[in-house]
Amino acid sequence: MRKRMPTLRQVERVLGPAELWAGRCYEVACSCVGEGLVAGTAVYGHWLGEVSPESYFGRRPTHPDFVRHGWVLLPDRRVFDLTRWAFTGERPYLYVVVNRGEYDEGGNLLRKRLLRPPPGFDRVEGGRVYLLGEAVLPSSAWSRVEELLPDDYCEGDHSPGEVTEAQVLWLANLPYDALEPHAGAIYSCIRAIGCGALIPIDNLRRAEREGPPPERRNHG
């Protein structure tokens, strides 16, 4: 059975008046989970739904296509939103809904819109060279990486599996779905070569939450 959701009054008793939550969506979502008011995971990303001109955000200059937002992802993958009213211009309320595209965890739609072609292998301009091939990744994960790299990758002047820092940066910042179902394995490998700071933290947390990556090969 689904756990009963708390009422607005119950949450306010712990987190304070809801009128003060606007603009603090992720902080409030984290506190709600941390205080045990709801079971789930606080996530951060973009709100892609409509913004009322009379709302908290409608009265402020924002990007025309998205607003940064935080919410709670429930165990059944529904969204528990404590501050949706900050977009609708209504009085505070709690909202539980199946995500139909209004909530974009990690802002991956924007990543997709801004996506540039993959850089080629350039030993001079590409920065440090790393090994990211089948020696350190499961073969299926490396096959996915090869599909994402430039078509002429295999023709470059380098050993199989070598990639430049520029290519690692490009891979790390791809939309999450572009790496699936191997995001966890690819992120794990990127962290193993010392480039974990290049991975967007929201996507890394998602990969950790959705399960451990496939076991990495022992290449010692």
Contacts in CASP RR format, 6 or more apart in sequence:
PFRMAT RR
TARGET T0000
AUTHOR 0000-0000-0000
METHOD contacts of the structure
MODEL  1
MRKRMPTLRQVERVLGPAELWAGRCYEVACSCVGEGLVAGTAVYGHWLGE
VSPESYFGRRPTHPDFVRHGWVLLPDRRVFDLTRWAFTGERPYLYVVVNR
GEYDEGGNLLRKRLLRPPPGFDRVEGGRVYLLGEAVLPSSAWSRVEELLP
DDYCEGDHSPGEVTEAQVLWLANLPYDALEPHAGAIYSCIRAIGCGALIP
IDNLRRAEREGPPPERRNHG
2 76 0 8 1.000
3 38 0 8 1.000
3 39 0 8 1.000
5 38 0 8 1.000
5 80 0 8 1.000
5 94 0 8 1.000
5 96 0 8 1.000
6 37 0 8 1.000
6 38 0 8 1.000
6 94 0 8 1.000
7 94 0 8 1.000
8 18 0 8 1.000
8 92 0 8 1.000
8 93 0 8 1.000
8 94 0 8 1.000
10 37 0 8 1.000
11 18 0 8 1.000
11 32 0 8 1.000
11 37 0 8 1.000
11 82 0 8 1.000
11 94 0 8 1.000
12 18 0 8 1.000
14 31 0 8 1.000
14 35 0 8 1.000
14 37 0 8 1.000
15 21 0 8 1.000
15 28 0 8 1.000
15 31 0 8 1.000
15 32 0 8 1.000
15 35 0 8 1.000
15 37 0 8 1.000
18 82 0 8 1.000
18 92 0 8 1.000
19 92 0 8 1.000
21 28 0 8 1.000
21 82 0 8 1.000
21 83 0 8 1.000
21 86 0 8 1.000
21 92 0 8 1.000
22 56 0 8 1.000
22 83 0 8 1.000
22 86 0 8 1.000
23 56 0 8 1.000
23 57 0 8 1.000
23 83 0 8 1.000
23 86 0 8 1.000
24 83 0 8 1.000
25 69 0 8 1.000
25 70 0 8 1.000
25 71 0 8 1.000
25 82 0 8 1.000
25 83 0 8 1.000
25 86 0 8 1.000
26 42 0 8 1.000
26 44 0 8 1.000
26 69 0 8 1.000
26 70 0 8 1.000
28 82 0 8 1.000
28 83 0 8 1.000
29 42 0 8 1.000
29 43 0 8 1.000
29 70 0 8 1.000
29 71 0 8 1.000
29 72 0 8 1.000
29 82 0 8 1.000
30 42 0 8 1.000
32 38 0 8 1.000
32 42 0 8 1.000
32 72 0 8 1.000
32 80 0 8 1.000
32 82 0 8 1.000
33 39 0 8 1.000
33 40 0 8 1.000
33 41 0 8 1.000
33 42 0 8 1.000
33 72 0 8 1.000
38 72 0 8 1.000
38 74 0 8 1.000
38 80 0 8 1.000
39 74 0 8 1.000
39 75 0 8 1.000
40 72 0 8 1.000
40 73 0 8 1.000
40 74 0 8 1.000
40 75 0 8 1.000
40 80 0 8 1.000
41 72 0 8 1.000
41 73 0 8 1.000
41 209 0 8 1.000
42 70 0 8 1.000
42 71 0 8 1.000
42 72 0 8 1.000
42 73 0 8 1.000
43 70 0 8 1.000
43 71 0 8 1.000
43 72 0 8 1.000
43 73 0 8 1.000
43 105 0 8 1.000
43 106 0 8 1.000
43 202 0 8 1.000
43 205 0 8 1.000
43 206 0 8 1.000
44 68 0 8 1.000
44 69 0 8 1.000
44 70 0 8 1.000
44 105 0 8 1.000
44 106 0 8 1.000
44 202 0 8 1.000
45 68 0 8 1.000
45 69 0 8 1.000
45 70 0 8 1.000
45 103 0 8 1.000
45 104 0 8 1.000
45 105 0 8 1.000
45 106 0 8 1.000
45 107 0 8 1.000
45 202 0 8 1.000
46 66 0 8 1.000
46 67 0 8 1.000
46 68 0 8 1.000
46 69 0 8 1.000
46 103 0 8 1.000
46 104 0 8 1.000
46 106 0 8 1.000
46 107 0 8 1.000
46 109 0 8 1.000
46 110 0 8 1.000
47 66 0 8 1.000
47 67 0 8 1.000
47 68 0 8 1.000
47 69 0 8 1.000
47 87 0 8 1.000
47 102 0 8 1.000
47 103 0 8 1.000
47 104 0 8 1.000
48 65 0 8 1.000
48 66 0 8 1.000
48 101 0 8 1.000
48 102 0 8 1.000
48 103 0 8 1.000
48 104 0 8 1.000
48 109 0 8 1.000
49 87 0 8 1.000
49 102 0 8 1.000
50 87 0 8 1.000
50 88 0 8 1.000
51 57 0 8 1.000
51 58 0 8 1.000
51 62 0 8 1.000
51 67 0 8 1.000
51 87 0 8 1.000
52 58 0 8 1.000
52 87 0 8 1.000
52 88 0 8 1.000
52 89 0 8 1.000
53 59 0 8 1.000
54 89 0 8 1.000
55 85 0 8 1.000
55 86 0 8 1.000
55 87 0 8 1.000
55 88 0 8 1.000
55 89 0 8 1.000
56 86 0 8 1.000
56 87 0 8 1.000
56 89 0 8 1.000
57 67 0 8 1.000
57 86 0 8 1.000
57 87 0 8 1.000
58 87 0 8 1.000
65 110 0 8 1.000
66 104 0 8 1.000
66 107 0 8 1.000
66 109 0 8 1.000
66 110 0 8 1.000
67 87 0 8 1.000
69 83 0 8 1.000
69 103 0 8 1.000
70 83 0 8 1.000
71 79 0 8 1.000
71 80 0 8 1.000
71 81 0 8 1.000
71 82 0 8 1.000
71 83 0 8 1.000
71 103 0 8 1.000
72 79 0 8 1.000
72 80 0 8 1.000
72 81 0 8 1.000
72 82 0 8 1.000
73 79 0 8 1.000
73 80 0 8 1.000
73 105 0 8 1.000
74 80 0 8 1.000
74 96 0 8 1.000
77 98 0 8 1.000
77 99 0 8 1.000
78 96 0 8 1.000
78 97 0 8 1.000
78 98 0 8 1.000
78 99 0 8 1.000
79 95 0 8 1.000
79 96 0 8 1.000
79 97 0 8 1.000
79 98 0 8 1.000
79 99 0 8 1.000
79 103 0 8 1.000
80 94 0 8 1.000
80 95 0 8 1.000
80 96 0 8 1.000
81 94 0 8 1.000
81 95 0 8 1.000
81 96 0 8 1.000
81 97 0 8 1.000
81 103 0 8 1.000
82 94 0 8 1.000
82 95 0 8 1.000
83 92 0 8 1.000
84 93 0 8 1.000
84 95 0 8 1.000
85 91 0 8 1.000
85 92 0 8 1.000
85 93 0 8 1.000
85 95 0 8 1.000
104 110 0 8 1.000
105 202 0 8 1.000
105 206 0 8 1.000
106 176 0 8 1.000
106 200 0 8 1.000
106 202 0 8 1.000
106 203 0 8 1.000
106 206 0 8 1.000
107 202 0 8 1.000
108 175 0 8 1.000
108 176 0 8 1.000
108 177 0 8 1.000
108 203 0 8 1.000
109 175 0 8 1.000
111 173 0 8 1.000
111 174 0 8 1.000
111 175 0 8 1.000
111 200 0 8 1.000
112 175 0 8 1.000
112 178 0 8 1.000
115 174 0 8 1.000
115 175 0 8 1.000
116 170 0 8 1.000
117 150 0 8 1.000
118 148 0 8 1.000
118 149 0 8 1.000
118 150 0 8 1.000
118 167 0 8 1.000
118 170 0 8 1.000
119 126 0 8 1.000
119 150 0 8 1.000
119 164 0 8 1.000
119 166 0 8 1.000
119 167 0 8 1.000
119 170 0 8 1.000
120 149 0 8 1.000
120 150 0 8 1.000
120 152 0 8 1.000
120 153 0 8 1.000
120 164 0 8 1.000
120 166 0 8 1.000
120 167 0 8 1.000
121 150 0 8 1.000
121 153 0 8 1.000
121 156 0 8 1.000
121 157 0 8 1.000
121 158 0 8 1.000
121 162 0 8 1.000
121 163 0 8 1.000
121 164 0 8 1.000
121 167 0 8 1.000
122 164 0 8 1.000
122 166 0 8 1.000
123 129 0 8 1.000
123 157 0 8 1.000
123 158 0 8 1.000
123 164 0 8 1.000
125 166 0 8 1.000
126 164 0 8 1.000
126 165 0 8 1.000
126 166 0 8 1.000
126 167 0 8 1.000
127 164 0 8 1.000
127 165 0 8 1.000
127 166 0 8 1.000
128 164 0 8 1.000
128 165 0 8 1.000
129 158 0 8 1.000
129 162 0 8 1.000
129 163 0 8 1.000
129 164 0 8 1.000
129 165 0 8 1.000
130 162 0 8 1.000
130 163 0 8 1.000
130 164 0 8 1.000
130 165 0 8 1.000
130 168 0 8 1.000
130 193 0 8 1.000
130 195 0 8 1.000
131 159 0 8 1.000
131 161 0 8 1.000
131 162 0 8 1.000
131 163 0 8 1.000
131 193 0 8 1.000
132 142 0 8 1.000
132 145 0 8 1.000
132 161 0 8 1.000
132 162 0 8 1.000
132 163 0 8 1.000
132 168 0 8 1.000
132 189 0 8 1.000
132 190 0 8 1.000
132 193 0 8 1.000
133 142 0 8 1.000
133 145 0 8 1.000
133 160 0 8 1.000
133 161 0 8 1.000
133 162 0 8 1.000
133 163 0 8 1.000
134 142 0 8 1.000
134 160 0 8 1.000
134 161 0 8 1.000
134 217 0 8 1.000
135 161 0 8 1.000
135 217 0 8 1.000
135 219 0 8 1.000
136 189 0 8 1.000
136 192 0 8 1.000
136 193 0 8 1.000
136 216 0 8 1.000
136 217 0 8 1.000
136 219 0 8 1.000
137 145 0 8 1.000
137 185 0 8 1.000
137 186 0 8 1.000
137 189 0 8 1.000
137 216 0 8 1.000
137 217 0 8 1.000
138 182 0 8 1.000
138 185 0 8 1.000
138 214 0 8 1.000
138 215 0 8 1.000
138 216 0 8 1.000
138 217 0 8 1.000
140 182 0 8 1.000
140 214 0 8 1.000
141 182 0 8 1.000
141 185 0 8 1.000
141 186 0 8 1.000
141 189 0 8 1.000
141 214 0 8 1.000
142 161 0 8 1.000
144 179 0 8 1.000
144 182 0 8 1.000
144 186 0 8 1.000
145 163 0 8 1.000
145 171 0 8 1.000
145 182 0 8 1.000
145 186 0 8 1.000
146 153 0 8 1.000
146 154 0 8 1.000
148 171 0 8 1.000
148 174 0 8 1.000
148 178 0 8 1.000
148 179 0 8 1.000
149 163 0 8 1.000
149 167 0 8 1.000
154 160 0 8 1.000
163 171 0 8 1.000
165 195 0 8 1.000
168 190 0 8 1.000
168 193 0 8 1.000
168 195 0 8 1.000
168 198 0 8 1.000
169 195 0 8 1.000
169 198 0 8 1.000
171 179 0 8 1.000
171 186 0 8 1.000
171 190 0 8 1.000
172 187 0 8 1.000
172 190 0 8 1.000
172 195 0 8 1.000
172 196 0 8 1.000
172 198 0 8 1.000
172 199 0 8 1.000
172 200 0 8 1.000
173 198 0 8 1.000
173 199 0 8 1.000
173 200 0 8 1.000
176 183 0 8 1.000
176 203 0 8 1.000
176 206 0 8 1.000
176 207 0 8 1.000
179 186 0 8 1.000
179 187 0 8 1.000
182 213 0 8 1.000
182 214 0 8 1.000
183 203 0 8 1.000
183 206 0 8 1.000
183 207 0 8 1.000
183 213 0 8 1.000
184 207 0 8 1.000
184 208 0 8 1.000
184 210 0 8 1.000
184 211 0 8 1.000
184 212 0 8 1.000
184 213 0 8 1.000
185 213 0 8 1.000
185 214 0 8 1.000
185 216 0 8 1.000
186 213 0 8 1.000
187 196 0 8 1.000
187 199 0 8 1.000
187 203 0 8 1.000
187 204 0 8 1.000
187 207 0 8 1.000
187 213 0 8 1.000
188 213 0 8 1.000
188 216 0 8 1.000
189 216 0 8 1.000
190 196 0 8 1.000
190 198 0 8 1.000
190 199 0 8 1.000
191 199 0 8 1.000
192 216 0 8 1.000
196 204 0 8 1.000
207 213 0 8 1.000
END
